[in-house]
């Protein structure tokens, strides 16, 4: 019986130790990312309850004692529960943002095709506001039609970033294809003298129809992809010094950098790393994927975090989706889009990129750019950002998953040490010495 108690005690302690590590590491991450106090304070009682209650219950059950607790313990638990319940709504906080304190934001647009059918008035509106176009140019080969289109845009004063495709995003299985496309595109830009093409951008996302790599069986190919991308960046910087190269990615890829590894990116088969040599990074801030009453705080929280992680001159935010998109993806109306953009504007974000221009013009008309830019940059009423606990939980959960994955990374020695230590503690615990 004593051996059974020992094994159960050891197992419980090992699991609780892992739980405590992940909960506290994720907690430290969100504090580091400037989550407001009224938000992160709620995790204090929640973490305490998740760690202490299982330990107390296991101790009582193993030693066949009454599961009732002494008065002091009950009072402590009651206070923690009360704190968790009362503080769950952030004490009803609403963040007020004042647009008059912000510098005008750069507003650019994602687009498709050669834009030969794009109304001249739209291009003029983009040029007047100093916006760029992020142009999806497909997977190549890139011919004279594309070069001619760039010259037309140069005549309208439009600078362009080429979004390069591969068969399955910029992911581990197809990274060589993306690199080849980048090399061909850069050579063409130099050969044709396309001075208004300012850079190249890749779409870093998990490949479709390929399972997540939960145990890291494909890590060697991931590491090779990262190495190849680092070499590409160096080659671009050396051979095409006026050309910038960057990526757009989801939030999980960016929070992944905080603990010094790339475990989330490995799981997603997305070689974001990030190598560190990217000239610019772009966060996919698609608030249309969350319920309407979450959206303002969702945008606020992620943009504040990116400002903490990267210098503002390197970061932009891809917002939308509007007009048309992939099947099943929720679209945004103009009012929601303006609200998200005005939050960005007030926070001092360098640039927002609206996804995407073609569909927005179809739905909202040819004057969409002019109306949208005017609405965003108008210094009028204060913007209220109501706190949303579900958004906070999603934000925390991303950091939590990253911490959970540390068990299979460079910190595996920490888990080995804890398993040994928890065995020693469990031996004394099972004997009743603790």
N, C-alpha and C positions, 0 to 999 in steps of 0.2 A: 504493500500500500504506500509505503514511504517513497518507493521508486516512482510510483505513478504520480504522487504529489510533486516529486522533483521534476519529472518530465513536463507535467502541466505547468508548473511554475516557470520552468525554463522557457517553454514555448510562449507563455503569456508575456514574460519580461522581454523576450527577444522581439516579439511583435509590437509591444507597447513602445519599446525603444525606437524601433523603426518609425512608428506612428509619430512619436514625439519629435524625432528629427525632421520628418517631412513637414509636419504642421508648423514647427518653429522656423524652419528654413524658409518656407513660403511666407510666413508672417514677416520675417526680416526683409524678404524681397519686396513686399508691397510697401513697407515703410520706406525702404530705400528709394522706391519709385514715387515718393511724394503723395501717396494716398492720404487724404485728409484725416485728421485725428478722429472726427466724429464717425468716420467709416471704420478705420482699423481698430478702434477701441473694442468693437464688438467681438473680435476674434480672441481677445484675452480670456473672457469667461468661457467661450466655446472650447478653446484649446485646453484650458484647465480642466473642464468637465470631461472632455474626451480622453484625457490622460489619467486623471486621478480616479474617476469613478470605476473604470475597469480594474485598476489595481486594488482598490478597496474591496470591491465585490469578490474578486478572485481570492484575496487573502482571507476573507470571512468564510467563503465556501470551502477552501482547502483545509481549514482548521476546524470545520464543522461548528462554527460559532453562529450565533444569531445574526441574521443579516441586518438587524437594526444598528444604527450608529449612535454614538454619543451626541450629546446636545451641541457641543462645539462643532463637530463635523456636520451635523444637520444644518446648523445656522450658516456655516460656510457654503454648503451646497445650495441652500435657499438664496443666499446673496448672489451666488454665481448665476443661478437660474433667473433671478429677477433682473440682473444686469443684462443677461443675454436677451431676455424678452423685451425689456424697456429700451435697450440700446440698439435693438435690431433694425429700427427704422432710422437710425442716425440722428435721433432726437428731432426729426422733422426738418433737418437742415435743407436750405436751398442756397446754392452758390449764386451770387450776383456778379455778372461780368459787365464791365462798362466799356462799350465800343469806342468811346471818345479817347481812350488812353492807348489805342492800338495804332500801329503803322499799317497803311494799306497793304492788303495781302495780294500776292501774285496768284492769278486764277488761270490755270491751264486746262486743257481738255484732251481726253483720250479719244482717238478717232480710228476709223478703218478705211481701207481703200486708198486710191490715189488722190482723192479730194477734188478731182476734176469737175465734179458736178456740184461742189460746194458753192453756195451763193457768195459772190464777192463781198456782199455786205457783212456776212458772218466773219469772213477772214479779216475784214477791216476792223470789226468790233474786237476781235481777239488781239490784233496788232496794237490797237489804241490802248488797250489795258495791259500791254507788255506780257501777254500770256504766250505760252508755248503750246505746241501740239505734240502729244505722245502718239505716234502713228504706228499702228500694227501693220508691219510690212510682210507678214507671213513667213514662210520657211524657205524662200528663195526658189530658183535663182533670181537675182536682182538685176533687172535689165534697164534699158534706156528709158522705158516708160516711167519708171520710178525716178530716175535722174531728172527727167523733164518735169515731173510733178514737183520735185524739190525746187527746181529753178522758178517755177510759177509761184511757189510759196515764198521764195526769197524775194521775188518782185513785190509781194504784198507785205514784206517786212516780218514774216513769220519764221521763228526758229523752231526746229523740230528735233525730237528724240525718237529714234527708231526702236520700236519694241520688236525684238527678234523672237520668233517662235521656234519650237522644236516639236517633235511628234507627241510629246507628253510633258508640256511645261519645261521649265529648267529643273529637271530632276535627275537623280543619279542614273537611271537607266538610259537616258538620252543626252547626257551632258556633253558628250563629244559632238553630237550633231549641233547642239546650240553653239559650242565653241567654234565649230567650222563656219556656221552662219555668221557669227560675230566677226571672224577673220575676213570673210568675203565681203561683208558689209563695210568694214573699216577700209579695206582696200579700194572698194568702189567709191567711197566718200572722198578719199584722197585723189584717186585717179580722175574723177569727174569734177573735182574742185567744188564740192557741195559745202560751202562754208557755213550755210545756215543749218546744217545738220550738226547739232552740238553734242550728241551722245547716243549711247546704246543702252537699252534697258532689258533685263530679263525678268520673266514672271516665275518666281520661285514658289511652287506649290507641290503638294503631294501628287504623284502621278495617278491618273485615273485608272481604274481596273487593276490596280496593283495593291496587294494588302500592305498594311503598316508593318514595318520591320521591328516588332516589339522586343525581340531578343538580340538584335544586332547581328544577324547572320550575314548581312550584306555590308557590314561595316568596312571591309577592305575596299570594296568598290566605291563606297562613300568617301573614304579617305583619298582614294585616287582622284575622284571627282573634285574634291577640294583642292588638291595639289594642282590639278590641271587648270582649274579656274584661277588660282593664284598666278600661275605662269601666264595665262591669257591676260590678266590685268597688267602684269609687268610688261608684256609685249605691247599692249595697247598704249601704255604710258610712254614706252620707249619709241615705238614706231609712229604713233599718232598723238603727239603731246597736246594737241588742241581738242582732242576727243575725250569726252567723259564716259565712264561706264558704271552702271549701277543696277540695282534690282528693286523690284516691288515684291513684298512678301507679307504674310499674315503676322499677327501679333506674337504668336507662339515662337516664331523664328527669332524675334528680337529679344524676348525675355530669356531665351535660351542662352544668351551670351553671358548672363550675370554670374553663373557658377563656374565659368572657365572651361566648360565642355560643350559638346554639340549633341547631347543625347536626344533632345526633342527633334532636332533636324534629322538625326539618324533614323529615328522611328518613322518620320514622315518621308524618308528617302529624298530629302531636299537639301542639297549641298550649299546651304546658305552660309554656314560656319559661324559668323560671316568671316570671310578671309581677312577682312580689315582693310583691304586695298580698294574697296568700292568707293568711287568718288561721291556717290549720293545713294541714299536709301529712301524707299517709299513704303509707307504703311498702308495696307488695304483697310481703311476705316469704313467698312460698309455697314452703316447703322440700319439699313433696310432689313438686315437679317435678324434684328431683335425687335420685340414689341415696341409700339410707339412711345409708351411712357418710360421706357428704358433709354431711349436713344440719346437724349441730351447728355446724360451722365456717362453713357458709353463713350461718346466722342470725347468728352472732357477728360475722362480718366486715361484713355489711351494716348491722347495727344500730350497730356502732362507728363506721362511716363516716357514717351519718346524724347521730349525736351530734356529729360533728366539723363537719358542714355546717350544722346548724340548731340553734337553741336548743331544749333538751329540752321546753320547755313548748308547742312548736308541732308536735311530731312524734309520730305514733302509727304502729303497725305492724299491717298486716292479715295475719293468719296463718291457716293452714288448708292445704288445703281438707278439710272433713270432711262426712260425711253423704251429700251428693249434689252434683253439679256438672255442668259441661258434658261432653258425650261425649268420652271419651279422656283426661280429666284425672285424674291420680292422686290418690286420697284418702288421708287420714292417719288412723291409729288414735289412740285417746286417749293412749296412752303417748308417742307422738311429739309430739303436740300439747302435752302437759304439759311435755315436755323443752324444746321451742321457747319456750314461755311462761315457763318457769323461767330460761332463759338471758336473756330479755328482763327479767324481774323482777330478776335479779342485776345486770344492767348498768344498772339505774336507768331503764329506758324508762318514759316517762310513761303510755302506754296501749297495750294490745294489743286488737285487734278480731278476734274469731273469725269466720271465714267458713265456714259460715253456720249460724245457729241452727235453722232449720226442719228441715234434714236431720239435724243432730246429734241432735235430740230423737227423730226417728224411729228412728235407728240405735242410740243409746246410752241412750234412756229419758228420762223427764221429770225425773229427778234429775241430769241431765248437768251443768247449770250449777253446782249446789251441789257435786257431787263434783269438778268441774274446778277451781273457784275454790279449794276447800280444798287440793287437791293442789298447785296452783301456789304458793300463799302459805304453805305449810308450810316453816318454816326448818329443814330437815333436812340430809341429806348434801351434801357438796361435789359440784358438777356438773363433770364432766370433758368438755372440748371438744377432741377429738383433731384435730390439724392435717390438712388435706386439700389436697394440691397441686392436684388438678383444680379445686377451688373457687377457689383463688388464681389459676389460669390464666384461668378464666372472668371473674373480677373484673378482672384485668389486661387481658384482651382487650376488655372494654367500654371501658376508658380508651383502649386502643390504637385502636379504631375511631373514637372521638371525635377523637383526634389525627390520624388519617388524613384525616378530613373537613376538617381545617383548610386543605387545599390549595385548596378552593373557597370559602373564607370571607374574612374581613378580612385574613388573613395571606397572601393570594396574592402580595403584594409580596415577602414573604420567599422564596417559591419562585422568583419572577422573578430576584431578586438572586442566589440560589444557582445557578440555571441559567447565569447569566452568569459567575459566579465559577468554577463547575465547568468551563465551557468554557475559561477561561484556564488553569486547572490541567491540564486534559486535554491542551491543546496542548503544554505542557512535558512532561507525562507520556509522551505518544506519541513525543516526540523523545528520550526517555531522560534528560532533564535532572533528573528526580525519581526 
